[in-house]
Amino acid sequence: MGWLISVLINAVLFIALAGYFPGLHVDSFLAAITASLVLSVLNVLVKPVLVILTLPITMISLGLFLFVINAVTLLMTDSIMGRSFEIESFGLALIIAIAMSVVNMVLQVTVLRKV
């Protein structure tokens, strides 16, 4: 149940961030849900491999390199989704990754612990 809520929160977050950043294009709420599902699958399958491969630089940067890994998974989601979900640049993907991490952290601390 918590996973489904997280997917829906990320979909709403994609729609909200698309309103703030003109470089993020989301066709519809269905495209946002699909992108959120693709991102969650990539986070389960690809992200652990990337974290292990980049462990030394992640330790040197005190964990800040994880934002870069999140941006890479967002760009992978963009390439899988095609034209219905697009991110223009790596810099924008990095900003979106930071924003999503902050919002998800706040929601986990406040809302999801009560559910």
C-alpha positions as CSV (number, residue, x, y, z in Angstrom):
1,M,0.0,0.0,0.0
2,G,2.8,2.4,0.8
3,W,4.4,1.7,-2.6
4,L,1.2,2.6,-4.4
5,I,0.9,5.9,-2.4
6,S,4.5,6.7,-3.3
7,V,3.8,6.1,-7.0
8,L,0.8,8.4,-6.9
9,I,2.7,11.1,-4.9
10,N,5.5,11.0,-7.5
11,A,2.9,11.3,-10.3
12,V,1.3,14.3,-8.7
13,L,4.8,15.7,-8.2
14,F,5.7,15.2,-11.9
15,I,2.6,17.2,-12.8
16,A,3.4,19.9,-10.3
17,L,7.0,20.2,-11.4
18,A,6.0,20.4,-15.0
19,G,4.0,23.5,-14.2
20,Y,7.1,25.1,-12.6
21,F,9.7,24.0,-15.1
22,P,9.1,24.6,-18.8
23,G,11.8,22.0,-19.7
24,L,9.7,19.2,-18.1
25,H,6.9,18.0,-20.3
26,V,4.2,15.6,-19.1
27,D,1.3,14.9,-21.5
28,S,-1.3,13.7,-19.0
29,F,-1.9,12.3,-15.5
30,L,-1.8,8.8,-17.0
31,A,1.7,9.6,-18.5
32,A,2.8,10.8,-15.1
33,I,1.6,7.6,-13.4
34,T,3.3,5.5,-16.1
35,A,6.5,7.6,-15.6
36,S,6.3,7.1,-11.9
37,L,5.9,3.4,-12.3
38,V,8.9,3.2,-14.7
39,L,10.9,5.3,-12.3
40,S,10.1,3.0,-9.4
41,V,11.1,-0.1,-11.4
42,L,14.4,1.6,-12.4
43,N,14.9,2.5,-8.7
44,V,14.5,-1.2,-7.8
45,L,16.6,-2.7,-10.6
46,V,19.1,-0.2,-11.8
47,K,19.7,2.2,-8.9
48,P,21.4,-0.3,-6.6
49,V,23.9,-1.2,-9.3
50,L,24.7,2.4,-9.9
51,V,25.1,3.0,-6.2
52,I,27.6,0.2,-5.9
53,L,29.5,1.2,-9.0
54,T,29.8,4.8,-7.8
55,L,30.3,4.1,-4.1
56,P,33.8,5.7,-3.8
57,I,32.6,9.0,-5.3
58,T,29.4,8.9,-3.2
59,M,31.5,8.5,-0.1
60,I,33.9,11.3,-1.0
61,S,30.9,13.6,-1.8
62,L,29.2,12.6,1.5
63,G,26.2,11.2,-0.3
64,L,25.5,14.1,-2.6
65,F,26.4,12.1,-5.6
66,L,23.1,10.2,-5.0
67,F,21.3,13.2,-6.5
68,V,23.3,12.6,-9.7
69,I,22.2,8.9,-9.7
70,N,18.6,10.0,-9.2
71,A,19.0,12.4,-12.1
72,V,20.3,9.6,-14.3
73,T,17.4,7.4,-13.4
74,L,15.0,10.3,-14.3
75,L,16.8,10.6,-17.7
76,M,16.4,6.8,-18.2
77,T,12.7,7.2,-17.5
78,D,12.6,10.0,-20.1
79,S,14.3,7.7,-22.7
80,I,11.9,4.8,-21.9
81,M,8.7,6.9,-21.9
82,G,9.3,8.7,-25.2
83,R,7.3,11.8,-26.1
84,S,4.8,11.7,-23.3
85,F,7.4,12.4,-20.6
86,E,10.4,14.6,-21.5
87,I,13.2,16.3,-19.5
88,E,15.2,18.7,-21.6
89,S,18.6,18.6,-19.9
90,F,20.7,16.9,-17.2
91,G,20.7,20.1,-15.1
92,L,16.9,20.1,-15.1
93,A,16.9,16.4,-14.2
94,L,19.2,17.2,-11.3
95,I,16.9,19.9,-10.0
96,I,13.9,17.7,-10.3
97,A,15.7,14.9,-8.5
98,I,16.6,17.2,-5.6
99,A,13.0,18.5,-5.5
100,M,11.6,15.0,-5.5
101,S,13.9,13.9,-2.8
102,V,13.0,16.8,-0.5
103,V,9.3,16.4,-1.0
104,N,9.4,12.6,-0.6
105,M,11.5,13.0,2.6
106,V,9.1,15.5,4.1
107,L,6.1,13.3,3.2
108,Q,7.6,10.2,4.6
109,V,8.4,12.0,7.9
110,T,4.9,13.6,8.2
111,V,2.3,11.7,6.3
112,L,3.4,8.2,5.5
113,R,4.5,7.3,9.0
114,K,0.9,7.9,10.2
115,V,-0.6,5.6,7.5
